[in-house]
Amino acid sequence: MGLGNPGAEYEGTRHNVGSAVLDLLAARLQARPSGLKAGGRRVGDLYRSPEGSFALLWPSTYMNLSGGAVAAAVRQLETVPGALFVISDDFHLPLGALRARAGGSAGGHNGLLSIEQALGTQSYPRLRLGVGAPMGEAVEFVLTRFRRFEQPVLQEMLETASWAAEDWARGCSIEQIQGRYNRRSPQAEPGQE
């Protein structure tokens, strides 16, 4: 599940790094998602792999309502929260940092809180992507776009996270993902080539 807000006005914002990761993975897999419906309305875009071993979900709800789309996907795919891999932004982590975890608190992230409430558990794997510390109000900060000097670190982080998501989809455990991908700092610093 790649979290983000729907609509062109939110593309490229810090809050949408989760959906950007899935976009990269979907392009690599040549995946073509179709609509996911719940209660008679579209709540996301869903791609199911041809062999049925994994699915990709882009909720089309706003971030704070992501839980409804995730719960609908869990029901329709007949899976359990422990099989999820939710990808989201985290302003508590430096830009470029990656942190995979088997579960835990939402940490103030309203999208993760919505998922926790919809599923009734904190026990679902997630990958948090560092988007840097807020300069001012956190709510406003996560809706800003990345600055030009941040782009090299951002692109490397998104690409690396897309490989982590693919490894999860191919059957790697959360411990394997943590060992391969968890890092506190980016691989490239702003301004480096």
N, CA and C of each residue as an Amber inpcrd file, in Angstrom:
protein
   579
   0.8480000  -1.1630000   0.0000000   0.0000000   0.0000000   0.0000000
   0.8940000   1.2270000   0.0000000   0.7050000   2.0880000  -0.9770000
   1.4710000   3.3220000  -1.0520000   0.5840000   4.4940000  -0.6970000
   0.8310000   5.1090000   0.4570000  -0.0480000   6.1710000   0.9390000
   0.2710000   7.5130000   0.2990000  -0.7800000   8.3050000   0.1220000
  -0.6640000   9.6460000  -0.4350000  -2.0410000  10.2630000  -0.5440000
  -2.0710000  11.4950000  -0.9990000  -3.3310000  12.1890000  -1.2420000
  -3.6480000  12.1480000  -2.7300000  -4.9270000  12.0510000  -3.1030000
  -5.2820000  12.0190000  -4.5180000  -5.2540000  13.4150000  -5.1420000
  -5.0470000  13.4590000  -6.4500000  -5.1330000  14.7170000  -7.1760000
  -3.7860000  15.2890000  -7.5490000  -3.7740000  15.9780000  -8.6850000
  -2.5300000  16.5440000  -9.2220000  -1.8920000  17.5500000  -8.2730000
  -2.7100000  18.2560000  -7.4770000  -2.1440000  19.2730000  -6.5870000
  -1.2570000  18.6750000  -5.4940000  -1.3690000  17.3720000  -5.2600000
  -0.5600000  16.7220000  -4.2190000   0.6070000  15.9190000  -4.7860000
   0.6800000  15.7700000  -6.1000000   1.7900000  15.0190000  -6.6970000
   3.1080000  15.6930000  -6.3570000   4.0900000  14.9000000  -5.9880000
   5.4040000  15.4290000  -5.6700000   5.5450000  16.0070000  -4.2870000
   4.5000000  15.9080000  -3.4510000   4.6080000  16.4290000  -2.0900000
   5.2230000  15.3690000  -1.1720000   5.6590000  15.8080000  -0.0260000
   6.2940000  14.9080000   0.9380000   5.3130000  13.8230000   1.4120000
   4.0530000  14.1790000   1.5110000   3.0410000  13.2240000   1.9700000
   2.7950000  12.1070000   0.9470000   3.2070000  12.2990000  -0.2900000
   2.8960000  11.3390000  -1.3480000   4.0520000  10.4300000  -1.7310000
   5.0750000  10.3480000  -0.9120000   6.2030000   9.4870000  -1.2770000
   5.7940000   8.0110000  -1.3210000   4.8310000   7.5980000  -0.5030000
   4.3850000   6.2020000  -0.5280000   3.8000000   5.8160000  -1.8700000
   2.9310000   6.6560000  -2.4100000   2.3560000   6.3520000  -3.7130000
   3.4060000   6.4730000  -4.8180000   4.3770000   7.3750000  -4.6680000
   5.4510000   7.5110000  -5.6640000   6.3010000   6.2400000  -5.7290000
   6.5250000   5.6040000  -4.5800000   7.2750000   4.3450000  -4.5550000
   6.5260000   3.2730000  -5.3540000   5.2170000   3.1710000  -5.1240000
   4.4440000   2.1860000  -5.8760000   4.4070000   2.5030000  -7.3590000
   4.4020000   3.7870000  -7.7120000   4.4460000   4.1580000  -9.1280000
   5.7190000   3.6070000  -9.7910000   6.8520000   3.7380000  -9.1040000
   8.1130000   3.2150000  -9.6470000   8.0630000   1.6980000  -9.8000000
   7.5600000   1.0190000  -8.7690000   7.4690000  -0.4390000  -8.8180000
   6.5130000  -0.8770000  -9.9190000   5.3820000  -0.2220000 -10.0380000
   4.4000000  -0.5760000 -11.0690000   4.9820000  -0.3810000 -12.4670000
   5.7480000   0.6800000 -12.6620000   6.3770000   0.9130000 -13.9670000
   7.3710000  -0.2000000 -14.2900000   8.1490000  -0.6080000 -13.2940000
   9.1290000  -1.6710000 -13.5010000   8.4450000  -2.9980000 -13.8250000
   7.2990000  -3.2480000 -13.1920000   6.5570000  -4.4930000 -13.4050000
   5.5830000  -4.4060000 -14.5860000   5.4760000  -3.2140000 -15.1840000
   4.4880000  -2.9520000 -16.2380000   3.0760000  -3.3110000 -15.7480000
   2.8120000  -2.9300000 -14.5080000   1.5260000  -3.2190000 -13.8620000
   0.4890000  -2.1860000 -14.2760000  -0.6940000  -2.6530000 -14.5330000
  -1.8100000  -1.7810000 -14.8760000  -2.9260000  -1.9800000 -13.8450000
  -3.0500000  -1.0290000 -12.9120000  -4.0820000  -1.1890000 -11.8690000
  -5.4860000  -0.9250000 -12.4010000  -6.4440000  -1.4530000 -11.6830000
  -7.8520000  -1.1610000 -11.9610000  -8.4680000  -0.6380000 -10.6650000
  -9.7000000  -0.1740000 -10.7430000 -10.3430000   0.4410000  -9.5840000
 -10.6970000  -0.5600000  -8.4980000 -10.5450000  -0.1500000  -7.2580000
 -10.9820000  -0.9160000  -6.0960000 -12.2120000  -0.2120000  -5.5520000
 -13.3080000  -0.9410000  -5.4320000 -14.5480000  -0.3510000  -4.9390000
 -14.9350000  -0.9550000  -3.5970000 -15.5740000  -0.1220000  -2.7930000
 -16.1320000  -0.5470000  -1.5020000 -17.3650000   0.2970000  -1.2460000
 -18.4350000  -0.3530000  -0.8710000 -19.6760000   0.3650000  -0.6110000
 -20.1960000   1.1080000  -1.8320000 -19.9120000   0.5850000  -3.0190000
 -20.4000000   1.1900000  -4.2460000 -19.6040000   2.3830000  -4.7550000
 -18.4880000   2.6950000  -4.1060000 -17.6760000   3.8130000  -4.6010000
 -16.2100000   3.3980000  -4.6950000 -15.5010000   4.0800000  -5.5840000
 -14.0850000   3.7820000  -5.8100000 -13.2690000   4.3250000  -4.6380000
 -12.4360000   3.4480000  -4.0430000 -11.6060000   3.8540000  -2.9070000
 -10.1160000   3.7130000  -3.1900000  -9.7660000   3.2360000  -4.3860000
  -8.3600000   3.0990000  -4.7090000  -8.1380000   2.4560000  -6.0530000
  -6.8600000   2.3510000  -6.4000000  -6.4280000   1.6240000  -7.5860000
  -5.6850000   0.3940000  -7.1060000  -6.0100000  -0.7540000  -7.6940000
  -5.4640000  -2.0310000  -7.2450000  -4.8950000  -2.7910000  -8.4270000
  -3.7000000  -3.3350000  -8.2370000  -3.0870000  -4.2220000  -9.2240000
  -2.8540000  -5.5640000  -8.5470000  -3.3320000  -6.6250000  -9.1720000
  -3.0720000  -7.9820000  -8.6840000  -2.0770000  -8.6450000  -9.6330000
  -1.0320000  -9.2450000  -9.0720000  -0.0510000  -9.9110000  -9.9230000
  -0.7180000 -11.0820000 -10.6420000  -0.2440000 -11.4080000 -11.8640000
  -0.8740000 -12.4900000 -12.6330000  -0.9520000 -13.8150000 -11.8770000
   0.0690000 -14.1170000 -11.0800000   0.0640000 -15.3850000 -10.3450000
  -0.6830000 -15.2840000  -9.0170000  -1.1210000 -14.0690000  -8.6680000
  -1.9070000 -13.8690000  -7.4530000  -1.1080000 -13.8560000  -6.1690000
   0.2080000 -13.6990000  -6.2630000   1.0350000 -13.7580000  -5.0520000
   1.1300000 -12.4260000  -4.3210000   0.8260000 -11.3070000  -5.0000000
   0.8520000 -10.0100000  -4.3400000  -0.0720000  -9.0470000  -5.0770000
  -0.3440000  -7.9380000  -4.4210000  -1.1550000  -6.8780000  -5.0120000
  -0.5560000  -5.5340000  -4.5940000  -0.7980000  -4.5140000  -5.4000000
  -0.3810000  -3.1530000  -5.0900000  -1.6370000  -2.3020000  -4.9500000
  -1.6710000  -1.4370000  -3.9430000  -2.8330000  -0.5850000  -3.7140000
  -2.4090000   0.8630000  -3.5340000  -3.0590000   1.7400000  -4.3060000
  -2.9530000   3.1810000  -4.1500000  -4.3160000   3.6660000  -3.6620000
  -4.4840000   3.9590000  -2.3670000  -5.7820000   4.4860000  -1.9230000
  -6.0890000   5.7980000  -2.6550000  -7.3330000   5.9730000  -3.0580000
  -7.7260000   7.2340000  -3.7050000  -8.4630000   8.1440000  -2.7260000
  -8.4500000   7.7590000  -1.4770000  -9.0070000   8.5930000  -0.4160000
  -7.9130000   9.5470000   0.0630000  -8.2800000  10.5720000   0.7940000
  -7.2560000  11.4250000   1.3760000  -6.5070000  10.6380000   2.4510000
  -5.2850000  11.0700000   2.7030000  -4.3860000  10.3680000   3.6250000
  -5.0800000   9.9880000   4.9260000  -5.7970000  10.9200000   5.5260000
  -6.4170000  10.6840000   6.8340000  -7.5250000   9.6550000   6.7970000
  -7.9330000   9.2180000   5.6020000  -8.9970000   8.2200000   5.4460000
  -8.4790000   6.9500000   4.7730000  -7.1800000   6.7520000   4.7510000
  -6.5730000   5.6040000   4.0710000  -7.0610000   4.2640000   4.5940000
  -7.4450000   4.2040000   5.8370000  -7.8580000   2.9520000   6.4570000
  -9.0120000   2.2720000   5.7490000  -9.9610000   3.0470000   5.2460000
 -11.1030000   2.4610000   4.5430000 -10.6860000   1.6960000   3.3050000
  -9.7790000   2.2720000   2.5160000  -9.2950000   1.6000000   1.3050000
  -8.4710000   0.3660000   1.6620000  -7.6270000   0.4880000   2.6790000
  -6.7920000  -0.6480000   3.0790000  -7.6650000  -1.7810000   3.6120000
  -8.6540000  -1.4680000   4.4440000  -9.5580000  -2.5020000   4.9730000
 -10.3380000  -3.1740000   3.8440000 -10.7760000  -2.3910000   2.8550000
 -11.4970000  -2.9620000   1.7070000 -10.5970000  -3.9140000   0.9360000
  -9.3390000  -3.5320000   0.7420000  -8.3980000  -4.4060000   0.0280000
  -8.1380000  -5.6850000   0.8220000  -7.9790000  -5.5650000   2.1370000
  -7.7540000  -6.7500000   2.9730000  -8.9250000  -7.7200000   2.8380000
 -10.1450000  -7.1930000   2.8710000 -11.3350000  -8.0560000   2.7190000
 -11.3840000  -8.6890000   1.3320000 -11.2370000  -7.8820000   0.2890000
 -11.3900000  -8.3830000  -1.0650000 -10.2680000  -9.3350000  -1.4720000
  -9.0910000  -9.1130000  -0.9420000  -7.9630000  -9.9960000  -1.2450000
  -7.9030000 -11.1960000  -0.3040000  -8.8050000 -11.2000000   0.6850000
  -8.8640000 -12.2760000   1.6770000  -7.4930000 -12.5190000   2.3090000
  -6.9290000 -11.4350000   2.8330000  -5.6260000 -11.5170000   3.4620000
  -5.7340000 -11.0080000   4.9040000  -4.6130000 -10.8720000   5.5630000
  -4.5690000 -10.4430000   6.9610000  -3.6330000  -9.2400000   7.1020000
  -3.7890000  -8.4330000   8.1520000  -2.9300000  -7.2590000   8.3220000
  -1.4310000  -7.5840000   8.2990000  -1.0450000  -8.7280000   8.8140000
   0.3720000  -9.0880000   8.8350000   0.9790000  -9.3060000   7.4670000
   0.1440000  -9.4330000   6.4390000   0.6340000  -9.6230000   5.0680000
   0.8030000  -8.2930000   4.3370000   0.3710000  -7.1820000   4.9590000
   0.4810000  -5.8710000   4.3280000   1.9070000  -5.3570000   4.3800000
   2.1920000  -4.3730000   3.5440000   3.4490000  -3.6240000   3.5880000
   3.0660000  -2.1990000   3.2160000   2.8310000  -1.3680000   4.2340000
   2.3270000  -0.0140000   4.0390000   3.5110000   0.9470000   3.9440000
   3.5390000   1.7460000   2.8840000   4.6500000   2.6710000   2.6390000
   4.1450000   4.0920000   2.8460000   4.8340000   4.8320000   3.7180000
   4.3840000   6.1900000   4.0460000   5.5640000   7.1110000   4.3140000
   5.2600000   8.3980000   4.3660000   6.2460000   9.4100000   4.7290000
   6.4110000   9.4460000   6.2470000   7.5400000  10.0200000   6.6790000
   7.7770000  10.2040000   8.1120000   8.6680000  11.4200000   8.2980000
   8.1150000  12.5010000   8.8740000   8.9240000  13.7020000   9.0760000
   9.7850000  13.6130000  10.3340000   9.6890000  12.5170000  11.0590000
  10.5800000  12.3070000  12.2030000  11.9160000  11.7170000  11.7580000
  12.0010000  11.3170000  10.4970000  13.2340000  10.7430000   9.9500000
  13.8840000  11.7410000   8.9960000  15.2230000  11.7670000   8.9670000
  15.9030000  12.6660000   8.0330000  15.5880000  12.2700000   6.5870000
  15.6460000  13.2350000   5.7010000  15.4170000  12.9660000   4.2920000
  16.3470000  11.8520000   3.8160000  15.7540000  10.8340000   3.2090000
  16.5280000   9.7140000   2.6700000  16.5920000   8.5060000   3.5750000
  16.2220000   8.6590000   4.8450000  16.2470000   7.5240000   5.7730000
  15.0940000   6.5760000   5.4680000  15.2990000   5.2940000   5.7330000
  14.2750000   4.2650000   5.5480000  14.1660000   3.4570000   6.8300000
  12.9260000   3.1550000   7.2260000  12.7360000   2.3350000   8.4240000
  11.5750000   1.3710000   8.2000000  11.9080000   0.0940000   8.1060000
  10.8910000  -0.9580000   8.0160000  10.6560000  -1.5050000   9.4150000
   9.3860000  -1.7620000   9.7270000   9.0270000  -2.3100000  11.0330000
   7.8760000  -3.2880000  10.8590000   7.7960000  -4.2360000  11.7690000
   6.7290000  -5.2410000  11.7250000   5.4140000  -4.6970000  12.2590000
   5.4550000  -3.6140000  12.9960000   4.2600000  -3.0300000  13.5860000
   4.6670000  -1.8640000  14.4510000   3.7560000  -1.3960000  15.2700000
   4.0480000  -0.2980000  16.1760000   3.0260000   0.8000000  16.0710000
   3.2960000   1.8730000  16.7750000   2.3230000   2.9690000  16.8160000
   2.3360000   3.7480000  15.5130000   1.3020000   4.5490000  15.3270000
   1.1990000   5.4030000  14.1470000   2.1880000   6.5640000  14.2210000
   2.6960000   6.8510000  15.3940000   3.6960000   7.9040000  15.5420000
   3.2090000   9.2750000  15.1120000   1.9110000   9.5290000  15.2590000
   1.3650000  10.8160000  14.8740000   0.9960000  10.9320000  13.4000000
   1.2010000   9.8670000  12.6330000   0.8690000   9.8770000  11.1980000
  -0.6020000   9.5170000  11.0310000  -1.3960000  10.4420000  10.5260000
  -2.8420000  10.2250000  10.4480000  -3.2430000   9.1280000   9.4690000
  -2.4650000   8.9140000   8.4170000  -2.7670000   7.8120000   7.5020000
  -2.5880000   6.4700000   8.1810000  -1.4960000   6.3190000   8.9320000
  -1.2580000   5.0730000   9.6600000  -2.2820000   4.8980000  10.7750000
  -2.6480000   5.9820000  11.4140000  -3.6750000   5.9160000  12.4630000
  -5.0080000   5.4570000  11.8750000  -5.3660000   5.9530000  10.7050000
  -6.5970000   5.5440000  10.0350000  -6.5820000   4.0460000   9.7210000
  -5.4310000   3.5600000   9.2750000  -5.2960000   2.1270000   8.9760000
  -5.4260000   1.3140000  10.2600000  -4.7430000   1.7550000  11.3040000
  -4.8110000   1.0780000  12.6050000  -6.2540000   0.9920000  13.1000000
  -7.0010000   2.0820000  12.9880000  -8.3900000   2.0910000  13.4310000
  -9.2590000   1.1850000  12.5670000  -9.0440000   1.1930000  11.2610000
  -9.8590000   0.3750000  10.3560000  -9.5880000  -1.1130000  10.5200000
  -8.3290000  -1.4630000  10.7930000  -7.9630000  -2.8730000  10.9260000
  -8.0770000  -3.3720000  12.3660000  -8.1210000  -2.4510000  13.3340000
  -8.1930000  -2.8410000  14.7320000  -6.8940000  -3.3950000  15.2780000
  -5.7720000  -3.0400000  14.6500000  -4.4720000  -3.5230000  15.1030000
  -3.3590000  -2.5860000  14.6530000  -2.2620000  -2.5930000  15.4130000
  -1.0340000  -1.8940000  15.0350000  -0.0530000  -2.8680000  14.3870000
  -0.4330000  -4.1330000  14.3290000   0.4670000  -5.1900000  13.8490000
   0.3250000  -5.3980000  12.3470000   0.8980000  -4.4710000  11.5970000
   0.9970000  -4.6220000  10.1500000   2.3440000  -4.0250000   9.7380000
   3.0850000  -4.7020000   8.8820000   4.3920000  -4.2020000   8.4610000
   4.2700000  -2.8810000   7.6970000   5.2880000  -2.0420000   7.8870000
   5.2960000  -0.7530000   7.2180000   6.7170000  -0.3380000   6.9200000
   6.8420000   0.5300000   5.9180000   8.1210000   1.1250000   5.5510000
   7.9270000   2.6320000   5.5840000   8.6800000   3.2860000   6.4590000
   8.5820000   4.7360000   6.5860000   9.7560000   5.3720000   5.8520000
   9.4460000   6.4100000   5.0900000  10.4450000   7.1230000   4.3060000
  10.6620000   8.5050000   4.8980000  11.9060000   8.8040000   5.2260000
  12.2280000  10.0990000   5.8140000  12.0740000  11.2270000   4.8150000
  11.2850000  12.2300000   5.1920000  11.0720000  13.3890000   4.3180000
  11.6580000  14.6630000   4.9200000  12.4020000  14.5320000   6.0250000
  13.0170000  15.6870000   6.6620000  12.1220000  16.2940000   7.7210000
  12.7300000  17.0820000   8.5810000  12.0160000  17.7080000   9.6970000
  11.2490000  18.9370000   9.2310000  10.0620000  19.1500000   9.8060000
   9.2570000  20.3140000   9.4210000   9.9610000  21.6290000   9.7190000
   9.7870000  22.5410000   8.8110000  10.2380000  23.9160000   9.0330000
   8.9520000  24.7190000   9.2320000   8.4580000  24.7080000  10.4540000
   7.1780000  25.3370000  10.7400000   6.1450000  24.2840000  11.0810000
   4.9120000  24.5220000  10.6770000   3.7870000  23.6430000  10.9820000
   3.9010000  22.3260000  10.2160000   3.8280000  21.1820000  10.9270000
   3.9980000  19.8650000  10.3130000   2.9590000  19.5900000   9.2370000
   1.7030000  19.9540000   9.4830000   0.6260000  19.6940000   8.5190000
   0.9120000  20.3980000   7.2010000   1.3820000  21.6160000   7.2630000
   1.7200000  22.3560000   6.0490000   2.9760000  21.7870000   5.3910000
   3.9530000  21.4000000   6.1990000   5.2240000  20.9130000   5.6830000
   5.0510000  19.6650000   4.8250000   4.2520000  18.7040000   5.2740000
   4.1220000  17.4570000   4.5110000   3.3870000  17.6620000   3.1870000
   2.7420000  18.7920000   3.0300000   2.0520000  19.0950000   1.7730000
   2.9010000  19.9440000   0.8360000   4.1720000  20.1860000   1.2270000
   5.0750000  20.9370000   0.3510000   5.8130000  19.9750000  -0.5750000
   6.2820000  20.5290000  -1.6780000   7.0940000  19.7580000  -2.6150000
   8.5580000  19.8280000  -2.1860000   9.3150000  18.8670000  -2.6440000
  10.7350000  18.8330000  -2.3310000  11.4590000  19.9440000  -3.0920000
  12.4800000  20.4970000  -2.4570000  13.2820000  21.5430000  -3.1000000
  14.2720000  20.9020000  -4.0700000  14.7660000  21.7210000  -4.9780000
  15.6500000  21.2070000  -6.0320000  16.8690000  20.4810000  -5.4480000
  17.4950000  21.0540000  -4.4230000  18.6940000  20.4190000  -3.8750000
  18.3910000  19.0840000  -3.1730000  17.1120000  18.8330000  -2.8260000
  16.7290000  17.5780000  -2.1860000  16.4630000  16.4620000  -3.2000000
  16.3060000  16.8170000  -4.4670000  15.8870000  15.8520000  -5.4780000
  16.7970000  14.6280000  -5.6110000  18.1470000  14.7640000  -5.6240000
  18.9780000  13.5570000  -5.7480000  18.7410000  12.5560000  -4.6170000
  18.6320000  13.0510000  -3.3800000  18.3890000  12.1660000  -2.2340000
  16.9960000  11.5640000  -2.3290000  16.0170000  12.3780000  -2.6950000
  14.6490000  11.8930000  -2.8430000  14.5750000  10.7700000  -3.8700000
  15.1440000  10.9810000  -5.0470000  15.0460000   9.9780000  -6.1130000
  15.7240000   8.6710000  -5.7140000  16.8710000   8.7710000  -5.0490000
  17.5640000   7.5590000  -4.5950000  16.7330000   6.8380000  -3.5430000
  16.1200000   7.5900000  -2.6260000  15.2890000   6.9850000  -1.5830000
  14.0730000   6.2860000  -2.1880000  13.3900000   6.9270000  -3.1320000
  12.2160000   6.3270000  -3.7630000  12.5860000   5.0470000  -4.5080000
  13.6750000   5.0850000  -5.2400000  14.1190000   3.9020000  -5.9900000
  14.4610000   2.7560000  -5.0350000  15.2150000   3.0640000  -3.9820000
  15.5830000   2.0340000  -3.0040000  14.3350000   1.4620000  -2.3360000
  13.4090000   2.3220000  -1.9600000  12.1630000   1.8610000  -1.3310000
  11.3530000   0.9920000  -2.2860000  11.3970000   1.2930000  -3.5860000
  10.6540000   0.4670000  -4.5480000  11.2430000  -0.9390000  -4.6200000
  12.5520000  -1.0530000  -4.4570000  13.1730000  -2.3890000  -4.4260000
  12.8170000  -3.1150000  -3.1340000  12.7200000  -2.3840000  -2.0280000
  12.2820000  -3.0010000  -0.7750000  10.8580000  -3.5280000  -0.9160000
   9.9850000  -2.7450000  -1.5540000   8.6000000  -3.1780000  -1.7660000
   8.5550000  -4.4060000  -2.6720000   9.3900000  -4.4170000  -3.6890000
   9.4090000  -5.5910000  -4.5710000   9.9250000  -6.8220000  -3.8330000
  10.9490000  -6.6460000  -3.0010000  11.4390000  -7.7800000  -2.2080000
  10.3300000  -8.3180000  -1.3070000   9.5510000  -7.4190000  -0.6890000
   8.4210000  -7.8580000   0.1480000   7.4300000  -8.6440000  -0.7070000
   7.0920000  -8.1010000  -1.8670000   6.1230000  -8.7580000  -2.7530000
   6.6150000 -10.1330000  -3.2070000   7.9030000 -10.2880000  -3.3050000
   8.4900000 -11.5630000  -3.7470000   8.6980000 -12.5570000  -2.6020000
   8.3200000 -12.1420000  -1.3730000   8.3290000 -13.0980000  -0.2680000
   9.3890000 -12.9110000   0.7950000  10.1710000 -11.8260000   0.7420000
  11.1520000 -11.5930000   1.8070000  10.4320000 -11.2810000   3.1180000
  11.0370000 -11.6790000   4.2140000  10.4580000 -11.3960000   5.5340000
  10.7510000  -9.9530000   5.9300000  10.0390000  -9.4670000   6.9370000
  10.2800000  -8.1090000   7.4160000  11.6920000  -7.9990000   7.9880000
  12.2040000  -9.0660000   8.5810000  13.5750000  -9.0410000   9.1050000
  14.5870000  -8.9070000   7.9660000  14.3460000  -9.5860000   6.8580000
  15.2380000  -9.4520000   5.7000000  15.1770000  -8.0370000   5.1300000
  13.9740000  -7.4800000   5.0540000  13.8120000  -6.1110000   4.5560000
  14.5520000  -5.1380000   5.4750000  14.4040000  -5.3220000   6.7860000
  15.0900000  -4.4490000   7.7410000  16.6040000  -4.5270000   7.5560000
  17.1270000  -5.7360000   7.4370000  18.5650000  -5.9120000   7.2910000
  19.1110000  -5.2970000   6.0140000  18.3500000  -5.3620000   4.9530000
  18.8130000  -4.8360000   3.6610000  18.6160000  -3.3350000   3.5160000
  17.5270000  -2.8040000   4.0830000  17.1300000  -1.4480000   3.7210000
  17.0850000  -0.4210000   4.8460000  16.9690000  -0.8380000   6.1060000
  16.8870000   0.1690000   7.1680000  18.1700000   0.9740000   7.2080000
  17.9930000   2.3020000   7.2660000  19.1490000   3.1980000   7.3660000
  18.6890000   4.5110000   7.9510000  19.5640000   5.1390000   8.7010000
  19.2270000   6.3810000   9.3780000  19.5420000   7.6070000   8.5230000
  20.4430000   7.4380000   7.5700000  20.8140000   8.5870000   6.7470000
  20.7460000   8.1940000   5.2710000  20.6630000   9.1890000   4.4030000
  20.5680000   8.8920000   2.9740000  21.8810000   8.3680000   2.4100000
  21.8030000   7.7390000   1.2590000  22.9960000   7.2590000   0.5850000
  23.7350000   8.4220000  -0.0810000  23.0180000   9.4250000  -0.5220000
  23.6030000  10.5920000  -1.1600000  23.1730000  11.8350000  -0.3970000
  24.0710000  12.7300000  -0.1880000  23.7540000  13.9870000   0.4920000
  23.3310000  15.0410000  -0.5210000  22.4780000  15.9780000  -0.1220000
  22.1080000  17.0550000  -1.0380000  23.3610000  17.7400000  -1.5810000
  23.3560000  17.9950000  -2.8850000  24.4930000  18.6600000  -3.5140000
  25.5330000  17.7000000  -4.0610000  25.4670000  16.4110000  -3.6730000
  26.4170000  15.4280000  -4.2110000  25.9130000  14.9480000  -5.5600000
  26.8210000  14.4720000  -6.3820000  26.4140000  13.9090000  -7.6730000
  26.3130000  12.4140000  -7.5700000
